[in-house]
């Protein structure tokens, strides 16, 4: 692929694919998964991509096929512009404490991209649904999204990952968003299809004064999923909400790494990530909150809760707070264990059988995250998907 950014390519080559010695990938063997997938590339044959799920029938669709932007997307909404991304209109600044190598690779050689701009003082009431269609191919998919929500404007997006066929897929997507003064951005990421994909996603969000950002991610399928989510609260009175639900089985691995960086005073952030792990699957949560010396009156909260439904399931959780200010309210915590036996016993005494009791408890556990999806069609769809997977 043509090099879009030489400096990023040089930086990726210097850093290389992370090994287990790389601190941020300590329990996340991406190099092993990647090596195994690349071995199978020669056997893969291009398959026709067969479908686009209409998760939200009223949304504006932006569709990538194996990382390449499909034509024919007609968008005619006042205050909204969508244009192809190229090396001339790339965002020059990408704040990210994580500095993930695959973020550098994407900037250097993204297969295709789109730039979404909401003009000042415009409220876009129709959600934008970014659909990533991936089928059998010997290509690595590197789609790229850049979003600019200008002052006093709002936007809602859905990222919908879909897979066709049984071949292994490698995808390294990047989303860069700038939420300007008094602007609002809400996003929902759905990773609910495919059992053979290897994916490392990087999302980098920058918030300006009085802005609002909310993200919900549902991850239920994938051989290896790694989601890096970095949010910079660069000015006062920013508000940030991050929610995640992991439901994994088999020998799959789902890994969430988050950074919330409080730079200025009077900001609020809240994180809630939950995991349900079955069989021999692995879950990882590493959440870091930075409170810089100038960020007095910060309120920052983080929670990670996990249920292991098998003795062979594994969870690695590492909530972190790094605070350099003294007038703050911050907390973090994590829990990992099996279903509450007392709660199970109580439900059994009320006439429910074992499977009904188990299902009710797991539904209540997962609903703490799902309830934060605000688009009703998407919430209903995810509720059905999660309920079906909990029965298996």
Order of alpha helices (4+ residues) and beta strands (2+ residues): alpha-alpha-beta-beta-beta-alpha-beta-beta-beta-beta-beta-beta-beta-beta-beta-beta-beta-beta-beta-beta-beta-beta-beta-beta-alpha-alpha-alpha
